[in-house]
């Protein structure tokens, strides 16, 4: 184990979502191929997202003893002995809606393996019993985002395994770092640095080249072998909150300033990252490549956290169903129009949404290439209008509609969908509690907080000024935005986030000129041009924030995804590909920047 008085703490990640690579826990504990990597002090796993809480909520409705990530148990059955042997503690939010139940399950696994393991859990985030009282009525799940000091208390008391409910993703790193270095709730800069490290680690291989728009350059330069599974990241967090992001030697992928930036701009809002332990100033983050697959994070500043806690609320929204029709050859538009005219009068669902893929090219040399897809999605509070009342009329047209009528699959039964909404509650409504391995219960005190007005003001900090102070463009030519701009996009409930940044060239002057150009180009109006779906959203729905230290702008498009991933009828309901679409759009680029 690292020496808390001098050494950084080495914290790894083995899961970025519920369903991530099962073998990752063993790979991280072994230290990579041949066991050449230095042992980790702590191994974390992030299993929760807004959609995952809905999934776990449905599990708990069927069986109250469930509600946690069952794959985590499978991983421990394989790896718990190895973790003890390597001296690595395990911290995970896999407890979901039932951290106490998961802690009991881990003890059962340990007994079955003949191991003596101290297991603690963190609870208090689940607000379902008080949902009506707190104005969260109708909630299937209602979980406050807790911070890292409950985890820190459990580790300080000697826990080998800590499982939690809904802590923030970064808290999985903040807690161990705070315990190791002895930080207090007012160690704002140190906590903020750990939040940034935790944010980089939380999505696993997204920090080592996964979902990275510059993957071709990594492969062509030999820094990434496309045949190798990507290694999971780890952070060496120092006593001052600075860190180095790296990975075990010999594992796949790459850790570069750009792959780390890609994760830093993922699913953020303004330049102030509001968390339960600290408000992190994202515009102070500085990155530096300090070795092969080693990126240093320094300069991060923090201040008091907001007075209220964010709550993830999921409720059942109703039922949905989809039918998809194949349109082939000539007269695609006319075929689609006729089908809509035939089917629309028979549809009784509350919501009916039609979408169609792009028209095929003329004289396509395959039947698939000559086809387009017409999709209709129906949603209703009741199952009836999206069941046979929907699929029956669609199937009955098989011999009575457009030429070449076919569907991509047989009729399906209705499926329930959930609606996510963020809420906020006073900290006094939440009892952040650690249940130690010996059964002792410890309530984590609330930290000093910022006044509500200060927190609201911080949420607007970093907005792009208009007009933007930059020189006039010189000669330009049209080129895809992605010619030298990377992107990473995602969802926060019904809002989409698009992080755009200039790829590093090693030429500081060129990188600065490109950053200025990007900051000037990306305005709310320009985003509405590049993403026409945003054109009719309310005036303040598109927000642009500047992160000049990262050569980046962050775009938030509020309401683009409707009521969240589970209720969205959009082609890309989590906005995962939105950034790549924006990169493909053609813009005017100054000649000297290409």
C-alpha positions in Angstrom: 0.0 0.0 0.0 1.1 3.6 -0.6 2.4 5.7 2.2 -0.2 8.4 3.0 2.5 10.8 4.2 4.4 10.9 0.9 3.1 8.6 -1.9 0.2 9.2 -4.3 -2.6 6.8 -4.0 -3.1 4.5 -7.1 -6.8 4.2 -7.9 -8.0 2.1 -10.9 -11.3 1.6 -12.6 -12.8 -1.6 -13.9 -16.3 -0.6 -15.0 -17.8 2.4 -16.8 -21.3 1.1 -16.9 -23.6 -1.8 -16.0 -22.6 -4.3 -18.7 -18.9 -3.4 -19.1 -16.2 -6.0 -19.7 -16.5 -8.7 -17.0 -12.8 -9.6 -17.2 -11.7 -6.0 -16.4 -11.6 -6.5 -12.6 -9.1 -9.4 -12.9 -7.1 -7.5 -15.5 -6.8 -4.5 -13.3 -5.9 -6.5 -10.2 -3.3 -8.5 -12.1 -1.6 -5.4 -13.3 -1.9 -6.1 -17.0 -0.3 -8.8 -19.1 2.2 -10.8 -17.2 1.4 -8.9 -14.0 4.0 -6.2 -14.8 1.9 -3.3 -13.4 2.3 -2.0 -9.9 -0.5 -3.1 -7.6 -3.4 -0.7 -7.1 -4.3 0.7 -3.7 -8.0 0.9 -4.6 -10.0 -0.5 -7.5 -13.3 1.3 -8.3 -16.2 0.3 -10.5 -18.9 2.6 -11.7 -22.1 0.8 -12.6 -24.8 3.5 -12.3 -26.4 5.9 -14.7 -29.8 7.5 -14.9 -31.0 4.7 -17.1 -29.4 2.0 -14.9 -31.4 3.3 -11.9 -34.5 2.7 -13.9 -33.4 -0.8 -14.8 -32.6 -1.6 -11.1 -35.9 -0.1 -10.1 -37.7 -2.6 -12.3 -35.6 -5.4 -10.8 -36.5 -4.4 -7.3 -40.2 -4.3 -8.3 -39.9 -8.0 -9.2 -37.7 -9.0 -6.2 -37.1 -6.6 -3.3 -33.8 -8.5 -2.5 -32.4 -7.3 -5.9 -31.8 -3.7 -7.0 -28.0 -4.0 -7.3 -25.6 -4.7 -10.2 -25.4 -8.5 -10.2 -22.4 -8.6 -12.6 -20.3 -7.1 -9.7 -21.1 -10.1 -7.6 -19.9 -12.4 -10.5 -16.6 -10.4 -10.7 -16.0 -10.7 -6.9 -16.6 -14.5 -7.0 -13.7 -14.6 -9.4 -11.5 -11.9 -8.0 -12.1 -11.3 -4.3 -9.2 -13.5 -3.2 -6.8 -11.9 -5.7 -7.8 -8.4 -4.4 -6.9 -9.4 -0.8 -3.7 -11.0 -2.0 -2.6 -7.9 -3.9 -3.6 -5.5 -1.0 -6.2 -3.8 -3.2 -9.4 -2.4 -1.7 -12.5 -2.4 -3.8 -15.0 0.6 -3.9 -18.1 0.5 -6.1 -21.5 2.1 -6.5 -22.9 -1.3 -7.6 -25.2 -1.2 -4.6 -27.7 0.8 -6.6 -31.0 0.7 -4.8 -29.9 -1.9 -2.3 -26.4 -1.4 -1.0 -27.2 -3.3 2.2 -28.4 -6.3 0.2 -25.2 -6.2 -1.9 -23.0 -5.9 1.1 -24.7 -9.1 2.5 -24.2 -10.8 -0.8 -20.5 -9.9 -0.8 -20.1 -11.4 2.7 -21.9 -14.5 1.4 -19.4 -14.7 -1.5 -16.5 -14.2 0.9 -17.7 -17.0 3.2 -18.1 -19.3 0.2 -14.5 -18.6 -0.8 -13.2 -19.1 2.8 -12.1 -15.5 3.0 -12.2 -13.0 5.9 -13.3 -9.8 4.3 -14.4 -6.5 6.0 -17.4 -5.2 4.0 -19.0 -1.8 4.6 -21.7 0.0 2.8 -22.9 3.6 2.3 -26.6 4.4 2.3 -29.0 7.3 2.8 -29.3 8.3 -0.9 -32.6 6.5 -1.4 -35.4 9.0 -0.9 -38.3 6.8 -2.0 -39.8 6.4 1.5 -40.1 10.2 1.7 -40.9 11.0 -2.0 -44.3 12.5 -1.4 -43.1 14.5 1.6 -40.2 15.9 -0.5 -42.3 16.7 -3.5 -41.0 13.8 -5.5 -44.3 12.0 -5.9 -44.7 9.3 -8.5 -41.1 8.3 -8.3 -40.1 4.7 -9.1 -36.6 5.7 -8.0 -35.4 8.9 -6.2 -31.8 9.0 -5.2 -29.7 11.9 -3.9 -26.1 12.1 -5.2 -23.8 11.6 -2.2 -20.2 12.6 -1.9 -17.0 10.7 -1.0 -16.6 11.2 2.7 -18.8 8.2 3.6 -16.5 6.0 1.5 -13.5 7.7 3.2 -14.9 6.9 6.6 -15.4 3.2 5.7 -11.9 2.9 4.4 -10.4 4.6 7.4 -12.2 2.1 9.6 -10.6 -0.7 7.7 -13.1 -1.9 5.1 -11.7 -4.1 2.4 -14.8 -3.7 0.2 -17.1 -0.6 0.2 -20.3 -0.7 -1.8 -22.6 2.3 -2.1 -25.9 3.5 -3.5 -26.1 6.6 -5.6 -22.9 8.6 -4.9 -21.5 10.8 -7.7 -19.3 8.9 -10.1 -16.3 10.9 -9.1 -16.9 10.2 -5.4 -15.5 6.7 -6.0 -12.1 8.4 -6.4 -12.6 11.3 -4.0 -13.4 9.0 -1.1 -10.3 6.9 -1.2 -8.1 9.9 -2.0 -9.5 11.9 1.0 -9.0 8.9 3.3 -5.4 8.3 2.1 -4.3 11.9 2.3 -6.3 13.0 5.3 -8.2 15.8 3.5 -11.0 17.6 5.3 -14.3 18.8 3.8 -12.7 22.2 3.4 -9.7 20.9 1.3 -11.4 22.4 -1.7 -8.5 22.5 -4.2 -7.5 18.9 -3.3 -11.0 17.6 -3.5 -11.6 19.4 -6.8 -8.4 17.8 -8.2 -9.7 14.4 -7.2 -13.1 15.1 -8.7 -11.4 15.8 -12.1 -9.4 12.5 -11.7 -12.6 10.7 -10.8 -14.4 12.2 -13.8 -11.7 11.0 -16.1 -11.8 7.4 -14.7 -15.5 7.0 -14.3 -16.3 5.9 -17.8 -13.4 3.3 -18.0 -11.9 3.0 -21.4 -13.3 6.3 -22.7 -10.1 7.7 -21.2 -7.8 5.3 -23.0 -9.0 5.7 -26.6 -12.6 4.4 -26.5 -15.2 6.5 -28.4 -12.3 8.8 -29.3 -12.7 10.8 -32.5 -9.0 10.8 -33.1 -8.7 7.0 -33.1 -7.3 6.8 -36.7 -4.3 8.9 -35.7 -3.6 6.8 -32.7 -3.7 3.6 -34.8 -1.7 5.0 -37.7 1.0 6.4 -35.3 1.4 3.0 -33.7 0.2 4.2 -30.2 -2.9 2.0 -30.3 -3.2 -1.6 -31.6 -6.7 -2.0 -33.0 -6.7 -5.7 -32.2 -6.0 -5.3 -28.5 -8.8 -4.7 -26.0 -8.5 -1.3 -24.5 -6.9 -1.1 -21.0 -8.8 0.5 -18.2 -7.4 3.7 -16.7 -5.9 4.5 -13.3 -5.0 7.6 -11.5 -2.1 8.4 -9.2 -3.6 11.1 -7.0 -1.1 13.2 -5.0 -1.6 14.9 -1.6 -2.2 18.3 -3.3 -5.0 16.8 -5.5 -2.9 16.7 -8.7 -2.8 13.4 -10.5 -1.4 11.4 -13.3 -3.7 9.4 -15.5 -2.2 6.3 -16.9 -2.9 2.6 -17.5 -1.1 -0.7 -16.8 1.8 -1.5 -19.1 1.1 -3.7 -22.0 -2.6 -3.1 -22.1 -4.4 -1.8 -25.2 -5.3 1.8 -26.0 -3.5 5.0 -25.3 -3.5 7.8 -22.7 -2.9 11.1 -24.3 -3.8 14.7 -23.6 -6.6 14.4 -26.2 -8.0 11.1 -24.9 -8.1 12.6 -21.4 -9.7 15.8 -22.7 -12.3 13.7 -24.5 -13.5 12.3 -21.1 -13.1 15.7 -19.3 -15.6 17.4 -21.6 -18.1 14.4 -21.5 -21.5 15.2 -19.9 -20.6 18.4 -18.2 -22.5 21.6 -18.1 -20.9 25.0 -17.3 -17.3 25.6 -16.2 -18.4 25.1 -12.6 -18.9 21.4 -11.9 -21.3 21.2 -8.9 -20.8 18.2 -6.6 -21.8 17.3 -3.1 -18.3 17.7 -1.7 -16.9 20.6 -3.8 -17.6 23.0 -6.7 -14.8 22.3 -9.2 -13.6 25.0 -11.5 -13.2 23.1 -14.8 -11.6 26.2 -16.5 -8.6 25.8 -14.2 -7.7 22.3 -15.3 -4.3 22.0 -17.0 -3.1 18.8 -18.8 0.4 17.8 -19.8 1.8 14.7 -21.5 4.6 13.7 -19.0 5.5 10.3 -20.6 4.2 7.5 -22.7 0.6 6.9 -21.6 1.0 9.4 -18.8 -1.0 12.6 -18.6 -0.6 15.0 -15.6 -3.6 17.0 -14.3 -2.7 20.0 -12.2 -3.9 23.5 -11.3 -7.5 22.5 -10.4 -9.2 24.9 -8.1 -12.3 24.3 -6.0 -14.7 26.1 -3.7 -17.6 25.2 -1.4 -20.3 22.9 -2.8 -23.8 24.0 -3.4 -26.3 24.1 -0.5 -28.7 21.6 -2.0 -28.2 18.0 -3.3 -29.1 16.9 -6.7 -31.6 14.0 -6.9 -32.1 11.5 -9.8 -35.8 10.8 -10.1 -37.2 8.1 -12.4 -40.9 7.4 -12.9 -42.8 5.2 -15.2 -44.0 7.2 -18.2 -46.1 4.6 -20.0 -45.6 2.1 -22.8 -44.0 2.3 -26.2 -43.7 0.2 -29.4 -42.0 0.6 -32.7 -42.5 -0.7 -36.2 -39.9 -0.3 -39.0 -40.7 -0.6 -42.7 -38.2 -1.1 -45.6 -38.7 1.1 -48.7 -36.7 -0.1 -51.7 -35.9 1.3 -55.1 -37.8 4.0 -56.9 -40.5 6.4 -55.5 -39.2 6.2 -51.9 -41.0 9.4 -50.8 -44.3 8.4 -52.4 -44.2 5.0 -50.8 -43.5 6.5 -47.4 -46.4 9.0 -47.9 -48.9 6.3 -48.9 -48.0 4.1 -45.9 -48.4 7.0 -43.5 -51.7 8.0 -45.0 -52.9 4.3 -44.6 -51.7 3.7 -41.1 -52.1 7.1 -39.4 -55.9 7.0 -39.0 -55.7 3.6 -37.2 -53.2 4.8 -34.6 -54.8 5.8 -31.3 -51.6 6.3 -29.1 -51.1 9.6 -27.4 -47.8 10.1 -29.2 -46.9 9.0 -32.8 -43.5 9.8 -34.2 -42.4 9.0 -37.8 -38.7 9.1 -38.9 -37.0 8.0 -42.1 -33.4 7.3 -43.0 -31.7 9.1 -46.0 -32.7 8.4 -49.5 -30.6 5.7 -51.2 -28.3 6.6 -54.1 -29.4 6.0 -57.7 -28.5 2.7 -59.3 -27.3 1.1 -56.0 -25.5 -2.2 -56.6 -27.1 -4.0 -53.6 -30.7 -4.2 -52.5 -29.8 -3.0 -49.0 -28.0 0.0 -50.6 -31.2 0.8 -52.6 -33.4 0.9 -49.5 -34.4 3.3 -46.8 -36.1 2.7 -43.5 -39.3 4.3 -42.3 -39.8 4.0 -38.6 -43.0 4.8 -36.5 -42.8 4.9 -32.7 -45.9 5.2 -30.6 -46.1 6.0 -26.9 -49.1 6.0 -24.5 -49.8 6.0 -20.8 -51.6 2.7 -21.3 -50.4 -0.5 -23.0 -53.5 -1.0 -25.2 -53.0 1.7 -27.8 -49.3 0.5 -28.4 -50.1 -3.2 -28.5 -52.2 -5.0 -31.0 -54.1 -1.8 -31.7 -50.8 -0.6 -33.2 -49.2 -3.7 -34.6 -52.4 -5.2 -36.0 -53.1 -2.4 -38.5 -49.5 -2.3 -39.5 -49.3 -6.0 -40.3 -52.7 -6.0 -42.1 -51.2 -3.7 -44.7 -48.7 -6.3 -45.8 -50.5 -7.1 -49.1 -52.3 -3.8 -49.4 -49.8 -1.0 -49.4 -46.6 0.1 -51.2 -44.7 -2.3 -53.6 -42.1 -4.3 -51.8 -43.7 -3.9 -48.4 -41.6 -5.6 -45.7 -40.8 -5.0 -42.1 -37.4 -5.4 -40.3 -39.0 -7.6 -37.6 -42.2 -9.2 -36.5 -44.7 -7.3 -34.3 -43.5 -6.9 -30.7 -45.3 -6.5 -27.4 -45.4 -3.1 -25.7 -42.6 -2.2 -23.4 -42.7 0.2 -20.4 -40.6 3.2 -20.5 -39.3 5.6 -17.8 -38.9 9.3 -17.5 -35.9 10.9 -15.8 -36.0 14.3 -14.2 -33.4 16.0 -12.0 -34.6 17.5 -8.7 -32.9 19.1 -5.7 -33.4 18.7 -2.0 -32.0 20.3 1.2 -29.1 18.4 2.7 -31.2 18.1 5.8 -33.5 15.7 4.0 -30.6 13.2 3.4 -28.8 11.1 6.1 -25.5 10.2 4.5 -24.7 7.0 6.5 -21.9 4.5 6.6 -22.6 1.0 7.9 -19.2 -0.3 9.0 -18.1 -3.9 8.8 -18.9 -4.4 12.5 -22.4 -3.1 12.0 -21.7 0.3 13.6 -23.6 3.1 11.9 -21.9 6.5 11.3 -23.7 9.6 9.9 -21.4 11.7 7.7 -21.8 15.4 8.6 -22.7 18.0 6.0 -19.8 20.1 4.7 -19.8 23.9 4.7 -21.7 25.0 1.6 -22.1 28.0 -0.7 -25.3 30.1 -0.5 -27.9 29.2 -3.1 -27.4 32.4 -5.0 -23.7 31.8 -5.3 -24.3 28.3 -6.6 -26.8 29.5 -9.2 -24.4 32.3 -10.3 -21.6 29.7 -10.6 -23.7 27.7 -13.0 -23.6 30.5 -15.5 -19.8 31.1 -15.2 -17.8 30.6 -18.4 -20.5 31.5 -20.9 -19.1 32.5 -24.3 -19.3 36.3 -24.6 -21.1 37.8 -27.5 -19.6 39.3 -29.6 -16.5 37.2 -29.2 -13.3 39.3 -29.0 -11.3 37.9 -31.9 -9.7 39.2 -35.1 -11.6 39.0 -38.3 -11.3 35.9 -40.4 -8.8 35.9 -43.2 -9.3 33.8 -46.4 -11.4 30.8 -45.7 -12.4 27.6 -47.4 -15.1 25.1 -46.6 -14.1 21.9 -44.8 -15.6 19.5 -42.2 -15.4 20.9 -38.7 -13.7 17.6 -37.7 -10.7 18.4 -39.9 -8.9 19.3 -36.7 -11.6 19.5 -34.1 -12.5 16.5 -31.8 -15.8 15.9 -30.2 -17.4 13.9 -27.4 -21.1 14.0 -26.7 -23.6 12.5 -24.4 -26.8 13.0 -22.4 -27.9 14.5 -19.1 -31.5 13.5 -18.9 -33.3 15.4 -21.7 -30.3 17.7 -22.3 -27.5 16.9 -24.8 -23.8 17.8 -24.2 -21.3 18.3 -27.0 -17.7 18.9 -26.0 -15.6 20.2 -28.9 -11.8 20.8 -28.7 -8.8 21.4 -30.9 -6.5 18.4 -31.3 -3.0 19.0 -30.0 -0.3 19.4 -32.7 2.7 20.3 -30.5 2.7 23.7 -32.2 1.5 26.0 -29.4 0.9 29.0 -31.7 -1.2 26.9 -34.1 -3.2 25.3 -31.3 -3.9 28.7 -29.8 -5.0 30.1 -33.2 -7.3 27.1 -33.7 -8.8 27.5 -30.2 -9.5 31.2 -30.8 -11.2 30.3 -34.1 -13.3 27.5 -32.5 -14.3 29.8 -29.7 -15.4 32.4 -32.2 -17.2 29.9 -34.5 -19.3 28.0 -31.9 -22.2 30.3 -30.9 -25.7 29.3 -29.9 -26.8 30.4 -33.4 -24.2 28.3 -35.1 -25.2 25.2 -33.2 -28.8 25.7 -34.3 -27.4 25.7 -37.9 -25.3 22.6 -37.4 -28.0 20.8 -35.4 -31.3 21.8 -37.1 -33.2 19.8 -34.5 -32.3 22.5 -32.1 -33.5 25.4 -34.3 -37.0 25.6 -32.7 -35.9 25.1 -29.1 -36.4 28.0 -26.6 -34.0 31.0 -26.9 -31.8 30.0 -24.0 -31.8 26.3 -24.8 -28.4 26.3 -26.5 -25.6 27.4 -24.1 -21.9 27.6 -25.0 -19.1 27.6 -22.4 -15.4 28.2 -22.9 -12.6 26.0 -21.6 -9.5 27.7 -23.1 -7.0 25.7 -21.0 -8.3 22.6 -22.8 -8.6 24.3 -26.2 -12.3 23.4 -25.9 -15.9 24.7 -25.9 -18.7 22.9 -24.2 -22.2 23.0 -25.7 -25.4 22.2 -23.7 -28.6 21.8 -25.7 -31.4 21.7 -23.3 -34.4 19.6 -24.2 -33.0 18.1 -27.4 -33.5 14.6 -26.0 -37.1 15.2 -24.8 -37.7 13.5 -21.4 -34.5 11.4 -21.4 -33.1 8.3 -23.0 -35.9 5.8 -21.9 -38.6 8.1 -23.2 -36.8 9.5 -26.3 -38.0 8.7 -29.8 -34.9 10.2 -31.3 -32.6 8.1 -33.5 -29.7 8.6 -31.1 -31.5 8.9 -27.7 -28.3 9.4 -25.6 -26.7 11.8 -28.1 -23.7 9.5 -28.3 -23.2 10.1 -32.0 -24.2 13.8 -31.9 -20.7 15.1 -31.7 -19.5 13.0 -34.6 -22.4 14.3 -36.7 -21.4 17.9 -35.8 -17.8 17.1 -36.7 -19.0 16.0 -40.2 -20.8 19.3 -40.9 -19.0 21.6 -43.3 -18.0 25.1 -42.0 -15.8 28.0 -43.2 -12.2 27.4 -41.9 -9.4 30.0 -42.1 -6.9 28.8 -44.7 -3.9 29.0 -42.4 -5.5 26.7 -39.8 -5.9 23.6 -42.1 
